[in-house]
């Protein structure tokens, strides 16, 4: 096809470095639980042996607007986001 005109396709770029770091973390076993649970779109929270919340993930913070410190200090405050 001599003389054929090729039109370049439009490119969409995306920074894949965070994804590469996540994959590297899974492969090497150095990915901590909080990073993995923050990648899950569902809300996650955990309790210690005494029934006190000791972890909330990013989805929890995004939905409730309450970080771990506030959630622990006022354990019933999160119910206000339900109404």
C-alpha positions in Angstrom: 0.0 0.0 0.0 2.4 2.6 -1.1 1.2 6.1 -0.4 -1.6 5.1 2.0 -2.4 7.7 4.6 -2.5 6.4 8.1 -4.4 8.4 10.6 -3.1 7.9 14.1 -5.7 6.7 16.6 -6.5 9.0 19.5 -4.7 7.9 22.7 -6.1 7.9 26.2 -3.4 8.0 28.8 -3.7 6.9 32.3 -1.2 6.8 35.1 -0.8 3.1 35.9 1.9 3.5 38.5 -0.5 3.0 41.5 -1.8 -0.2 39.8 1.7 -1.4 39.2 2.7 -0.8 42.9 -0.4 -2.7 44.0 0.4 -5.7 41.7 4.0 -5.6 42.9 2.8 -5.6 46.5 0.6 -8.7 45.8 3.5 -10.5 44.1 6.0 -9.8 46.8 3.6 -10.2 49.7 4.4 -6.7 51.0 0.9 -5.3 50.5 -0.6 -4.5 53.9 -4.3 -5.2 54.7 -5.3 -1.5 54.8 -4.1 -1.0 51.2 -6.0 -4.1 50.0 -9.2 -3.2 51.9 -9.1 0.4 50.7 -9.3 -1.0 47.1 -12.6 -2.7 48.0 -15.6 -0.4 47.3 -17.5 -1.8 50.3 -17.3 -0.4 53.8 -15.1 -2.4 56.2 -14.6 -2.0 59.9 -13.1 -4.3 62.5 -13.4 -4.6 66.3 -10.9 -5.5 68.9 -11.5 -8.1 71.6 -13.2 -5.5 73.8 -15.7 -4.5 71.1 -14.0 -1.2 70.2 -13.6 -0.3 66.5 -10.0 -0.5 65.6 -10.0 -0.1 61.8 -12.2 1.5 59.1 -11.4 1.6 55.4 -11.5 4.4 52.9 -15.1 3.5 51.8 -16.3 3.9 55.4 -14.7 7.3 55.7 -16.0 8.4 52.3 -19.6 7.3 53.1 -19.9 8.4 56.7 -17.5 11.3 56.7 -16.1 9.9 60.0 -12.4 8.9 60.3 -11.2 6.3 62.7 -10.5 8.7 65.5 -14.0 10.2 65.5 -15.6 6.8 65.0 -13.8 5.5 68.1 -14.5 8.6 70.2 -18.2 8.6 69.4 -19.1 5.0 68.5 -22.8 5.7 68.0 -22.3 8.8 65.8 -22.2 6.8 62.6 -25.9 5.9 63.0 -26.7 9.6 62.2 -25.6 9.1 58.6 -28.4 6.5 58.1 -31.2 9.0 58.3 
